[in-house]
Amino acid sequence: MDLSKQKVKELVELLHKWYPKWKGFSDLEFMEDEVSYKKATIEKAKELLSKKELKRLIDEKKFDEFIERLDTIGKDNNLLWRSVPMKGDLGILYQPELDRPSFCNAMFDLLYGERPSHTRLKNFVGDYAKRKPVPHEHYAI
């Protein structure tokens, strides 16, 4: 998306209303407001979505809890579009036809598989998402 110089000027003016001394994205007040809560989500994710924890949930066939944890982290801040839950970035989690065991295994592989990350992503989107009954537009990635 291209922004006109006028729109950029308007955005900077809005930033100055919230942060009167704002000089750029490294402004300490801005960083505190815009980065700290995202870092808090990362810390929660390290606990809830750790390799050990997700593997345990799969081994114990606790697929609902696995998905609830993804949902919890996805809702923890404003990074994902969630205005229309069934079609939002977390929409895949709410689809009644979701095959929970295969989804959880595919998600585990996406997060922690041994192949390079770009290969795991390609596998998840191309091989998993497109052959499942849930339309792939329900995947945030």
MDTraj code that builds the backbone (N, CA, C; nanometers):
import mdtraj as md
import numpy as np

residues = "MET ASP LEU SER LYS GLN LYS VAL LYS GLU LEU VAL GLU LEU LEU HIS LYS TRP TYR PRO LYS TRP LYS GLY PHE SER ASP LEU GLU PHE MET GLU ASP GLU VAL SER TYR LYS LYS ALA THR ILE GLU LYS ALA LYS GLU LEU LEU SER LYS LYS GLU LEU LYS ARG LEU ILE ASP GLU LYS LYS PHE ASP GLU PHE ILE GLU ARG LEU ASP THR ILE GLY LYS ASP ASN ASN LEU LEU TRP ARG SER VAL PRO MET LYS GLY ASP LEU GLY ILE LEU TYR GLN PRO GLU LEU ASP ARG PRO SER PHE CYS ASN ALA MET PHE ASP LEU LEU TYR GLY GLU ARG PRO SER HIS THR ARG LEU LYS ASN PHE VAL GLY ASP TYR ALA LYS ARG LYS PRO VAL PRO HIS GLU HIS TYR ALA ILE".split()
xyz = np.array([
    [0.0851, -0.1171, 0.0000],
    [0.0000, 0.0000, 0.0000],
    [0.0892, 0.1228, 0.0000],
    [0.0680, 0.2093, -0.0968],
    [0.1418, 0.3347, -0.1036],
    [0.0660, 0.4415, -0.0262],
    [0.1395, 0.5152, 0.0540],
    [0.0801, 0.6257, 0.1291],
    [0.1250, 0.7572, 0.0664],
    [0.0296, 0.8440, 0.0475],
    [0.0650, 0.9756, -0.0052],
    [0.1404, 1.0533, 0.1027],
    [0.2136, 1.1534, 0.0606],
    [0.2874, 1.2367, 0.1561],
    [0.1909, 1.3023, 0.2542],
    [0.0714, 1.3369, 0.2074],
    [-0.0286, 1.3979, 0.2943],
    [-0.0734, 1.2997, 0.4031],
    [-0.0955, 1.1744, 0.3662],
    [-0.1367, 1.0727, 0.4649],
    [-0.0258, 1.0481, 0.5662],
    [0.0974, 1.0443, 0.5205],
    [0.2095, 1.0263, 0.6120],
    [0.2144, 1.1425, 0.7100],
    [0.1948, 1.2629, 0.6593],
    [0.1944, 1.3819, 0.7448],
    [0.0821, 1.3718, 0.8484],
    [-0.0351, 1.3290, 0.8063],
    [-0.1486, 1.3132, 0.8985],
    [-0.1196, 1.2075, 1.0049],
    [-0.0581, 1.0978, 0.9654],
    [-0.0233, 0.9928, 1.0615],
    [0.0780, 1.0420, 1.1641],
    [0.1781, 1.1165, 1.1178],
    [0.2784, 1.1714, 1.2097],
    [0.2128, 1.2713, 1.3055],
    [0.1193, 1.3517, 1.2547],
    [0.0478, 1.4457, 1.3416],
    [-0.0322, 1.3707, 1.4489],
    [-0.0949, 1.2606, 1.4111],
    [-0.1678, 1.1795, 1.5093],
    [-0.0728, 1.1203, 1.6133],
    [0.0416, 1.0741, 1.5678],
    [0.1414, 1.0223, 1.6613],
    [0.1836, 1.1293, 1.7613],
    [0.1991, 1.2514, 1.7118],
    [0.2409, 1.3612, 1.8005],
    [0.1327, 1.3964, 1.9027],
    [0.0089, 1.3672, 1.8744],
    [-0.0972, 1.3898, 1.9741],
    [-0.0800, 1.2943, 2.0916],
    [-0.0422, 1.1691, 2.0618],
    [-0.0223, 1.0695, 2.1666],
    [0.1160, 1.0806, 2.2293],
    [0.2141, 1.1106, 2.1465],
    [0.3531, 1.1160, 2.1898],
    [0.4121, 1.2503, 2.1452],
    [0.3903, 1.3557, 2.2235],
    [0.4317, 1.4905, 2.1822],
    [0.5803, 1.5031, 2.1454],
    [0.6658, 1.4226, 2.2060],
    [0.8095, 1.4323, 2.1791],
    [0.8567, 1.3260, 2.0799],
    [0.7634, 1.2600, 2.0121],
    [0.7968, 1.1489, 1.9220],
    [0.8899, 1.1942, 1.8111],
    [1.0021, 1.1223, 1.7977],
    [1.0998, 1.1524, 1.6925],
    [1.1163, 1.0343, 1.5973],
    [1.0597, 0.9220, 1.6318],
    [1.0725, 0.8021, 1.5490],
    [1.0317, 0.6799, 1.6286],
    [1.0400, 0.5643, 1.5643],
    [0.9921, 0.4424, 1.6265],
    [1.0786, 0.3948, 1.7426],
    [1.1905, 0.4584, 1.7647],
    [1.2731, 0.4228, 1.8798],
    [1.2409, 0.5079, 2.0028],
    [1.1405, 0.5944, 1.9919],
    [1.0949, 0.6761, 2.1045],
    [1.0603, 0.5841, 2.2223],
    [1.1155, 0.6112, 2.3401],
    [1.1002, 0.5224, 2.4551],
    [0.9545, 0.5058, 2.4981],
    [0.8784, 0.6131, 2.5002],
    [0.7372, 0.6034, 2.5399],
    [0.6589, 0.5202, 2.4389],
    [0.6836, 0.5450, 2.3115],
    [0.6198, 0.4671, 2.2055],
    [0.6569, 0.3191, 2.2186],
    [0.7853, 0.2932, 2.2382],
    [0.8321, 0.1552, 2.2520],
    [0.7629, 0.0869, 2.3700],
    [0.7514, 0.1557, 2.4803],
    [0.6870, 0.0975, 2.5983],
    [0.5422, 0.0608, 2.5667],
    [0.4711, 0.1503, 2.5001],
    [0.3301, 0.1252, 2.4673],
    [0.3127, 0.0186, 2.3593],
    [0.3991, 0.0169, 2.2623],
    [0.3789, -0.0690, 2.1457],
    [0.4599, -0.1982, 2.1460],
    [0.5566, -0.2102, 2.2321],
    [0.6408, -0.3288, 2.2291],
    [0.6242, -0.4138, 2.3544],
    [0.6068, -0.3521, 2.4687],
    [0.6076, -0.4280, 2.5940],
    [0.4968, -0.5332, 2.5995],
    [0.3768, -0.5016, 2.5575],
    [0.2691, -0.6007, 2.5647],
    [0.2904, -0.7131, 2.4635],
    [0.3578, -0.6839, 2.3544],
    [0.3892, -0.7885, 2.2563],
    [0.4965, -0.8822, 2.3135],
    [0.5920, -0.8259, 2.3849],
    [0.6933, -0.9085, 2.4501],
    [0.6295, -0.9963, 2.5574],
    [0.5287, -0.9436, 2.6268],
    [0.4574, -1.0231, 2.7270],
    [0.3868, -1.1421, 2.6606],
    [0.3310, -1.1217, 2.5428],
    [0.2684, -1.2315, 2.4687],
    [0.3717, -1.3369, 2.4315],
    [0.4899, -1.2925, 2.3925],
    [0.5967, -1.3865, 2.3580],
    [0.6307, -1.4736, 2.4787],
    [0.6379, -1.4132, 2.5950],
    [0.6693, -1.4900, 2.7162],
    [0.5601, -1.5921, 2.7459],
    [0.4336, -1.5524, 2.7292],
    [0.3227, -1.6475, 2.7487],
    [0.3309, -1.7607, 2.6478],
    [0.3625, -1.7264, 2.5245],
    [0.3722, -1.8281, 2.4193],
    [0.4850, -1.9268, 2.4483],
    [0.5954, -1.8770, 2.5016],
    [0.7069, -1.9666, 2.5350],
    [0.6623, -2.0738, 2.6335],
    [0.5717, -2.0372, 2.7221],
    [0.5219, -2.1325, 2.8212],
    [0.4112, -2.2201, 2.7632],
    [0.3077, -2.1578, 2.7092],
    [0.1912, -2.2328, 2.6622],
    [0.2159, -2.3134, 2.5356],
    [0.3035, -2.2648, 2.4489],
    [0.3257, -2.3294, 2.3203],
    [0.4664, -2.3875, 2.3075],
    [0.5268, -2.4196, 2.4189],
    [0.6610, -2.4774, 2.4129],
    [0.6552, -2.6135, 2.3436],
    [0.7656, -2.6527, 2.2874],
    [0.7738, -2.7816, 2.2192],
    [0.7339, -2.8950, 2.3142],
    [0.7855, -2.8900, 2.4335],
    [0.7574, -2.9947, 2.5325],
    [0.6080, -3.0013, 2.5649],
    [0.5481, -2.8863, 2.5882],
    [0.4056, -2.8828, 2.6238],
    [0.3160, -2.9291, 2.5086],
    [0.3436, -2.8804, 2.3888],
    [0.2590, -2.9194, 2.2752],
    [0.2765, -3.0675, 2.2428],
    [0.3980, -3.1192, 2.2558],
    [0.4210, -3.2624, 2.2334],
    [0.3447, -3.3439, 2.3362],
    [0.3457, -3.2987, 2.4608],
    [0.2714, -3.3686, 2.5668],
    [0.1224, -3.3716, 2.5340],
    [0.0687, -3.2572, 2.4904],
    [-0.0743, -3.2516, 2.4582],
    [-0.1094, -3.3455, 2.3431],
    [-0.0242, -3.3519, 2.2441],
    [-0.0485, -3.4445, 2.1322],
    [-0.0403, -3.5891, 2.1813],
    [0.0622, -3.6204, 2.2581],
    [0.0787, -3.7572, 2.3085],
    [-0.0398, -3.8002, 2.3949],
    [-0.0953, -3.7054, 2.4711],
    [-0.2097, -3.7352, 2.5578],
    [-0.3435, -3.7161, 2.4868],
    [-0.3362, -3.6849, 2.3575],
    [-0.4553, -3.6635, 2.2738],
    [-0.5462, -3.5522, 2.3284],
    [-0.4832, -3.4499, 2.3822],
    [-0.5557, -3.3339, 2.4348],
    [-0.5566, -3.2240, 2.3285],
    [-0.6221, -3.2547, 2.2165],
    [-0.6220, -3.1652, 2.1021],
    [-0.7015, -3.0380, 2.1294],
    [-0.8080, -3.0483, 2.2074],
    [-0.8847, -2.9281, 2.2413],
    [-0.7999, -2.8301, 2.3206],
    [-0.7226, -2.8811, 2.4139],
    [-0.6358, -2.7929, 2.4936],
    [-0.5265, -2.7307, 2.4059],
    [-0.4723, -2.8081, 2.3144],
    [-0.3722, -2.7580, 2.2200],
    [-0.4306, -2.6377, 2.1460],
    [-0.5505, -2.6543, 2.0931],
    [-0.6158, -2.5478, 2.0163],
    [-0.6528, -2.4301, 2.1062],
    [-0.6968, -2.4572, 2.2278],
    [-0.7274, -2.3492, 2.3229],
    [-0.6030, -2.2649, 2.3515],
    [-0.4886, -2.3277, 2.3594],
    [-0.3650, -2.2542, 2.3839],
    [-0.3297, -2.1651, 2.2650],
    [-0.3463, -2.2160, 2.1444],
    [-0.3256, -2.1314, 2.0264],
    [-0.4202, -2.0123, 2.0298],
    [-0.5449, -2.0392, 2.0643],
    [-0.6468, -1.9343, 2.0711],
    [-0.6109, -1.8301, 2.1766],
    [-0.5661, -1.8752, 2.2917],
    [-0.5279, -1.7842, 2.4003],
    [-0.4177, -1.6892, 2.3559],
    [-0.3137, -1.7431, 2.2934],
    [-0.2029, -1.6584, 2.2486],
    [-0.2490, -1.5680, 2.1353],
    [-0.3300, -1.6196, 2.0446],
    [-0.3793, -1.5391, 1.9331],
    [-0.4644, -1.4216, 1.9765],
    [-0.5328, -1.4368, 2.0877],
    [-0.6196, -1.3299, 2.1389],
    [-0.5487, -1.2372, 2.2369],
    [-0.4248, -1.2646, 2.2677],
    [-0.3558, -1.1931, 2.3748],
    [-0.3217, -1.0480, 2.3415],
    [-0.3194, -1.0122, 2.2137],
    [-0.2904, -0.8738, 2.1776],
    [-0.3622, -0.8393, 2.0475],
    [-0.3267, -0.7298, 1.9866],
    [-0.3997, -0.6797, 1.8699],
    [-0.3325, -0.7135, 1.7362],
    [-0.2484, -0.8143, 1.7330],
    [-0.1735, -0.8435, 1.6107],
    [-0.2544, -0.9199, 1.5059],
    [-0.3585, -0.9881, 1.5475],
    [-0.4384, -1.0657, 1.4537],
    [-0.5751, -1.0020, 1.4327],
    [-0.6296, -1.0210, 1.3124],
    [-0.7638, -0.9708, 1.2822],
    [-0.8642, -1.0719, 1.3357],
    [-0.9523, -1.0257, 1.4272],
    [-1.0471, -1.1151, 1.4920],
    [-1.1896, -1.0608, 1.4929],
    [-1.2174, -0.9564, 1.4166],
    [-1.3496, -0.8933, 1.4183],
    [-1.4609, -0.9886, 1.3776],
    [-1.4327, -1.0781, 1.2854],
    [-1.5291, -1.1794, 1.2424],
    [-1.4632, -1.3138, 1.2738],
    [-1.4896, -1.3679, 1.3922],
    [-1.4137, -1.4842, 1.4390],
    [-1.4023, -1.6011, 1.3407],
    [-1.5094, -1.6377, 1.2745],
    [-1.5039, -1.7531, 1.1843],
    [-1.4192, -1.7271, 1.0597],
    [-1.3985, -1.6000, 1.0264],
    [-1.3212, -1.5671, 0.9071],
    [-1.1928, -1.4922, 0.9401],
    [-1.1715, -1.4644, 1.0676],
    [-1.0533, -1.3908, 1.1082],
    [-0.9286, -1.4768, 1.1053],
    [-0.8205, -1.4206, 1.1527],
    [-0.6918, -1.4888, 1.1499],
    [-0.6898, -1.6159, 1.2349],
    [-0.7794, -1.6263, 1.3307],
    [-0.7896, -1.7480, 1.4114],
    [-0.9054, -1.8364, 1.3652],
    [-0.9682, -1.8009, 1.2551],
    [-1.0886, -1.8684, 1.2084],
    [-1.0758, -2.0184, 1.1949],
    [-0.9607, -2.0665, 1.1557],
    [-0.9414, -2.2103, 1.1408],
    [-0.9710, -2.2836, 1.2709],
    [-0.9416, -2.2204, 1.3831],
    [-0.9605, -2.2855, 1.5129],
    [-1.1073, -2.3072, 1.5466],
    [-1.1956, -2.2318, 1.4833],
    [-1.3379, -2.2356, 1.5169],
    [-1.4215, -2.3145, 1.4173],
    [-1.3583, -2.3747, 1.3193],
    [-1.4326, -2.4468, 1.2165],
    [-1.4789, -2.5821, 1.2711],
    [-1.6090, -2.6087, 1.2646],
    [-1.6599, -2.7348, 1.3204],
    [-1.6032, -2.8586, 1.2516],
    [-1.5663, -2.8473, 1.1242],
    [-1.5149, -2.9639, 1.0515],
    [-1.3633, -2.9809, 1.0663],
    [-1.3016, -2.9004, 1.1500],
    [-1.1570, -2.9103, 1.1691],
    [-1.1212, -3.0479, 1.2257],
    [-1.0322, -3.1165, 1.1582],
    [-0.9792, -3.2446, 1.2054],
    [-0.8708, -3.2108, 1.3074],
    [-0.9094, -3.2076, 1.4327],
    [-0.8217, -3.1601, 1.5392],
    [-0.6886, -3.2360, 1.5479],
    [-0.6895, -3.3693, 1.5465],
    [-0.5598, -3.4387, 1.5554],
    [-0.4644, -3.4041, 1.4407],
    [-0.5139, -3.4049, 1.3174],
    [-0.4218, -3.3756, 1.2066],
    [-0.3795, -3.2294, 1.2086],
    [-0.4700, -3.1394, 1.2480],
    [-0.4337, -2.9980, 1.2578],
    [-0.3245, -2.9782, 1.3625],
    [-0.3424, -3.0371, 1.4802],
    [-0.2444, -3.0190, 1.5878],
    [-0.1084, -3.0762, 1.5475],
    [-0.1083, -3.1904, 1.4817],
    [0.0181, -3.2471, 1.4350],
    [0.0823, -3.1590, 1.3286],
    [0.0022, -3.1070, 1.2378],
    [0.0555, -3.0184, 1.1336],
    [0.1081, -2.8883, 1.1951],
    [0.0371, -2.8350, 1.2923],
    [0.0811, -2.7121, 1.3587],
    [0.2099, -2.7377, 1.4380],
    [0.2174, -2.8522, 1.5037],
    [0.3397, -2.8862, 1.5763],
    [0.4578, -2.8933, 1.4799],
    [0.4366, -2.9574, 1.3655],
    [0.5424, -2.9659, 1.2659],
    [0.5802, -2.8272, 1.2141],
    [0.4806, -2.7423, 1.1932],
    [0.5083, -2.6055, 1.1486],
    [0.5964, -2.5330, 1.2497],
    [0.5640, -2.5459, 1.3763],
    [0.6386, -2.4748, 1.4802],
    [0.7738, -2.5386, 1.5125],
    [0.7785, -2.6715, 1.5150],
    [0.8972, -2.7386, 1.5697],
    [0.9574, -2.8472, 1.4808],
    [0.9102, -2.8612, 1.3608],
    [0.9644, -2.9639, 1.2723],
    [1.1135, -2.9450, 1.2484],
    [1.1766, -3.0493, 1.1983],
    [1.3220, -3.0482, 1.1798],
    [1.3667, -2.9821, 1.0500],
    [1.2773, -2.9693, 0.9550],
    [1.3152, -2.9082, 0.8267],
    [1.3278, -2.7563, 0.8416],
    [1.3881, -2.6885, 0.7446],
    [1.3984, -2.5415, 0.7503],
    [1.2585, -2.4779, 0.7599],
    [1.2506, -2.3620, 0.8234],
    [1.1206, -2.2977, 0.8480],
    [1.0423, -2.2719, 0.7199],
    [1.1104, -2.2315, 0.6117],
    [1.0373, -2.2041, 0.4877],
    [0.9767, -2.3325, 0.4300],
    [1.0415, -2.4443, 0.4509],
    [0.9877, -2.5726, 0.4046],
    [0.8680, -2.6140, 0.4897],
    [0.8785, -2.5936, 0.6198],
    [0.7661, -2.6270, 0.7088],
    [0.6449, -2.5413, 0.6762],
    [0.6671, -2.4128, 0.6505],
    [0.5564, -2.3238, 0.6150],
    [0.4925, -2.3679, 0.4832],
    [0.5744, -2.3975, 0.3852],
    [0.5231, -2.4436, 0.2557],
    [0.4425, -2.5719, 0.2740],
    [0.4909, -2.6614, 0.3551],
    [0.4217, -2.7867, 0.3798],
    [0.2864, -2.7615, 0.4466],
    [0.2863, -2.6739, 0.5452],
    [0.1611, -2.6469, 0.6165],
    [0.0574, -2.5845, 0.5237],
    [0.0966, -2.4818, 0.4528],
    [0.0019, -2.4123, 0.3657],
    [-0.0305, -2.4956, 0.2415],
    [0.0725, -2.5443, 0.1762],
    [0.0514, -2.6134, 0.0496],
    [0.0010, -2.7550, 0.0640],
    [0.0605, -2.8293, 0.1535],
    [0.0255, -2.9703, 0.1635],
    [-0.0864, -2.9962, 0.2626],
    [-0.0864, -2.9270, 0.3748],
    [-0.1899, -2.9525, 0.4749],
    [-0.3161, -2.8708, 0.4481],
    [-0.3028, -2.7401, 0.4487],
    [-0.4200, -2.6515, 0.4429],
    [-0.5024, -2.6708, 0.3165],
    [-0.4375, -2.6867, 0.2045],
    [-0.5116, -2.6941, 0.0790],
    [-0.5805, -2.8277, 0.0568],
    [-0.5436, -2.9314, 0.1311],
    [-0.6120, -3.0592, 0.1112],
    [-0.7111, -3.0916, 0.2219],
    [-0.7305, -3.0010, 0.3129],
    [-0.8285, -3.0199, 0.4194],
    [-0.9578, -2.9505, 0.3805],
    [-1.0713, -2.9933, 0.4393],
    [-1.2000, -2.9349, 0.4002],
    [-1.2183, -2.7891, 0.4394],
    [-1.1378, -2.7386, 0.5323],
    [-1.1499, -2.5991, 0.5736],
    [-1.0781, -2.5131, 0.4707],
    [-1.1457, -2.4155, 0.4126],
    [-1.0808, -2.3296, 0.3128],
    [-0.9536, -2.2682, 0.3689],
    [-0.8477, -2.2633, 0.2868],
    [-0.7185, -2.2159, 0.3354],
    [-0.7180, -2.0682, 0.3679],
    [-0.8207, -1.9917, 0.3317],
    [-0.8226, -1.8508, 0.3713],
    [-0.8441, -1.8377, 0.5225],
    [-0.8796, -1.9474, 0.5885],
    [-0.8942, -1.9446, 0.7334],
    [-0.7608, -1.9570, 0.8061],
    [-0.6532, -1.9711, 0.7319],
    [-0.5205, -1.9789, 0.7920],
    [-0.4591, -1.8397, 0.7856],
    [-0.4154, -1.7891, 0.8987],
    [-0.3566, -1.6557, 0.9046],
    [-0.2317, -1.6470, 0.8179],
    [-0.1636, -1.7558, 0.8013],
    [-0.0409, -1.7534, 0.7233],
    [-0.0792, -1.7728, 0.5800],
])
top = md.Topology()
chain = top.add_chain()
for i, resn in enumerate(residues, 1):
    res = top.add_residue(resn, chain, resSeq=i)
    for name in ("N", "CA", "C"):
        top.add_atom(name, md.element.get_by_symbol(name[0]), res)
traj = md.Trajectory(xyz[None], top)
